[in-house]
């Protein structure tokens, strides 16, 4: 009988977010007849409970996924002067690398699957234990160590995975020997489910009760680069021309509620409070999608947003911006409409087009779901990752 491959997926924490959803999807769909899978975080579980955007630990527990934390916690004290902070950071890094290395040896781990801001720690622990290491990046996660060290440390990884060709091409500019290491494996997600009907969700979300109202919705974190202000400018134009329309902005605040509060004030100042709703993530995202007729994603910067994958799986017609890997998902006039980032007029015209041409909107939504079935189901992502993991472990064993 062939020995199972022991995979350790390593992340800083399990806050609610796109990469954490990717880890959860992998854990749920990995082939347990061939792999043992362990999830490890740097931060303690209780360090996540007071975060404004929540934790996904419950979802991991409900799925029966083993999660171990290394007992660290971010300091809430004021930042120290730079040399002192650097010394403290170095001590923490050394301590975490040692903890992870002990766990790798103790659990007989065959491969480390490191994610985002924890990737460099994962690589160094892999070097220390001579364990193959895969890192997943989205192009902007170099936080724990100085940027100048990134190409050197990332050059020690056995493979680098990202979710879109656009981000892969960007990373190749500064990676060492990228042609040997980079792999594009898009996220995979299951269609979000719900037990609620549309009328119930319209009422719960404070949207107009008229059944003929068309709801345009964006699901994303409340951070400036997601383009909410551009969307609000477009919304004002759309509402002037399509009175039976409402807008729904749903998400969570990553750092503080101040950005969301500014958006709420702008909505009020524009006189749109009765037709534009901005809400914190209320729980089951499938319930939110029940109320959305047209999906909009107005990002100024992005990689391969999970919200677009969700909307595709539900056959929602979409208008999205031409940033990052989005045009790889949404093909203009075939599976959705693409507009330039930061252009409220273009965004408004595209949304009005879908409102005025329901047959086209239905056709785009159906084509989007077909593309989802081929490219973005959980099994598609996981089988590609399993193949990469197996290949790297075999190479190591052959070298030995």
Secondary structure, DSSP 8 states (H G I E B T S, - for coil): ----EEEEEEES--BSSHHHHHHHHHHHHS-TTTEEEEEEEEE-GGGSTT-TT-B-HHHHHHTT--EEEEEE----S----HHHHHHHHHHHHHHHHHHHHHHHHHTT-SEEEEEGGGHHHHHHHHHHHT-EEEEE--S----SS-HHHHHHHHTTSSEEEES-HHHHHHHTTTSTTGGGTEEE----------SS-HHHHHHHTT----TT-EEEEEES-B-GGG-HHHHHHHHHHHHHH-TTEEEEEEE-BSS-SHHHHHHHHHHHHTT-TTTEEEEE--S-HHHHHHH-SEEEE--SS-SS-HHHHHHHHTT-EEEEES-TTHHHHS-BTTTBEEE-TT-HHHHHHHHHHHHH-HHHHHHHHHHHHHHHHHHTSHHHHHHHHHHHHHHHHHHHHHH-
